[in-house]
Amino acid sequence: MTKDNYLATIIIPFHGNNKTLELLLDTIPDRFDLEILIVNDIFDAKPFKYSKFFKSNLIELKNDKLKRWAGASRNTGLRYSRGNFIFFADSDDLLLTENFNNLLNTLNGLDDFSFAVCPVTSMMQGTGEASNRHLRYESIVKEFLSSKLKTDLLRHYVPWGKVYSRSFLLDNSIFFEEVVASNDVLFSAKCLINSKEVLVIDSLFYIVTESRTSLTRVMTKDIAKARFLELCKYNLYLKNNGYQKNLAAMSGQLFNILKMYPLFFLYAFAVSIYKGFPIFYNIKHLKKIINREFRGKV
């Protein structure tokens, strides 16, 4: 294994959150065949210093001055990466070190590989208490294992808890959207549609943490607008590739727009109708949305 040919690269975008980044790095094994790229979203930030990997393959990159957000950081890391396999991790999450080591050893024997999905778990940040953030993805993977239909993975948007062939991503020009939120939605669709086969590797190596200040919980006007526009791109990509029956319902993003950016709502609703995007999946989904948005029931 040379400096120009690693077994794997793990790409970690971060934005001034050095403390959580250090906790993540503590869980990453120091292996000669693992390249670790941390990508700072703050162009003029001081260099990040961390002693554990001072003799190994930890490299800090920075986005270009005009680039922002996690999608741009992931793209910067992907373009620089030299590993045969690619992992993405968020700087406030953790790995299960031994399981990750075992997974890396398993990858040595895989050929003709696009990407694989692995089980994940979750916990509350700071307290370590169990969280339910991973349950949605656990359910999606179980459904896929039962049906063997790639379309059952279309809502598995997140890039973490997965492993990608670097050549698969670059050969198909699959990169992240450089936006404030939902940078991974179109990325996940491109991976799925361009892959010959999706593997499920039974290796629980990733712990996603849940925080009340994360983008998945906090909503602003800019975030609501970005989420709506990215879901539009996602649905258009599916339509253009023959997946008309698998379009995502727009109701969730439209309600976010209505609450956070009401002046944009009529335009967003009109676009959804004009493009033929479903607002709800079915009557059951409509009732669920009404209960959540108007009656406060989950």
Number of C-alpha atoms within 10 A of each C-alpha: 9 9 12 9 15 19 20 24 27 21 26 26 28 23 17 14 11 15 10 18 22 17 15 20 21 16 15 19 16 19 15 14 18 26 25 25 24 25 25 27 24 17 16 11 11 9 10 14 11 13 7 13 17 11 9 14 18 19 15 16 20 21 22 15 10 7 17 18 20 27 23 25 27 29 20 24 27 24 11 13 22 20 23 18 25 24 20 21 23 19 25 23 22 24 22 16 15 14 14 18 15 12 18 18 11 12 15 12 7 7 8 9 19 21 22 16 21 20 20 21 19 20 20 16 17 10 7 11 11 13 16 12 16 17 14 11 21 15 12 15 20 15 14 16 15 9 11 13 12 15 16 17 21 20 16 20 16 15 19 17 22 21 26 21 20 23 15 19 21 12 9 12 11 19 22 23 20 18 20 18 23 25 24 23 23 24 20 21 22 22 21 19 17 13 16 12 14 18 14 17 14 12 17 17 21 22 21 23 24 23 16 10 9 11 13 12 9 11 18 14 15 14 21 24 22 19 23 23 17 19 20 21 14 20 27 18 18 21 17 9 11 10 14 15 10 16 22 20 18 21 20 16 21 24 17 21 27 17 15 18 17 15 11 14 19 13 10 21 18 11 13 20 12 9 12 14 21 17 19 17 14 11 9 9 14 14 12 15 19 12 13 12 14 8 10 9 10 8
